[in-house]
């Protein structure tokens, strides 16, 4: 982070503080704008020219505001649905909440103010222990919950998932994970073709009943198998919302393209089903748009095809984020990071095995997405507003009046200068 002159101080109770710069809201890009904060919330947002017509307190705060540094951009705090760690610590390997907080703070300092902590496929007792540990952070408000990537996944499309710990769909394990997480399990990646996942009495049904959103991923499914699971889960989520048991939510696709049977014109597989469901507004697709997992043209094409409101930019980050190249762990799997790319360690292959997570912060992903040709407003919305909606969170995800005062101050190249969470500077 730069040593740039601060643009705000921590406000006292009731004090209004104004930040000026180019302001990116969920739907607008305000070239000369202002965000006014008060009592940990966003009080007012708009063009600087309109501030004089706001109420007296807002107008006075804007008048007191320092002129922004050239190129200053104000973004909402980013929201990451898929993050395995950073700062040298992986959530699947951390054994205490204090250790896991190292990874949380690594991302928070770089603009991710809301996140799920992602686990990977591991043995039953390890999954339950990690879920219980991360529940402490969720209950403390440090993370927004837990994402379990596995263990009901395809062996053929496992990527960096431990092959020895992949198992059929197991409703008892679902119940035990929900119990161990004390209700903090928010999403779980499943493969529709794996026995025991789809259909009546399957793991997907148990997840929805427990308030957990299934995410289709690490799958070798046919289009028809994927469509069947998508329809089943969509119907279950709609029924829950209608009954008032949960807010309206959408299913997700875990890092679309990665860990999936490739799209082929005679065997379209799960990707075709996911794109169609997203275009209908029934699915949000994750994209790891870090320049490693996907080509820029792929990212741009998906956003233009299904719309930014059905895309969630994610990091799939692992322990090496913010760290040097070297050897790391991702659950039971050994990983080597070379030139910033994480791959499974493979003594037989000097270039390594499957890609094993990302090494970028979410703000880096936003920057790469914009470089791919996606408008800034769309890229930011897919990294904040949309994932907040997926989680059913109405208090974060955008520079909107009444939402939590999570603000990322960057330069014109989207390099972080300062981060506020609930109006308080992140150290």
VENSULZI-V269634 format. One record per helix or strand of 3 or more residues. SS is the DSSP state (@ for helix, = for strand). FROM is the first residue (numbers start at 0). TO is the last residue. Records with the same first field share a line. If there is no record, write none. Layout:
SS: FROM-TO  FROM-TO
//
This chain:
=: 15-23  28-37  40-46  72-75  77-79  111-119  144-148  184-189  212-215  250-252  282-286  310-312  325-329  332-337  340-343  406-409  415-420
@: 47-52  55-63  96-107  123-138  162-164  170-179  202-208  222-241  268-278  295-305  307-309  361-370  375-381  384-389
//
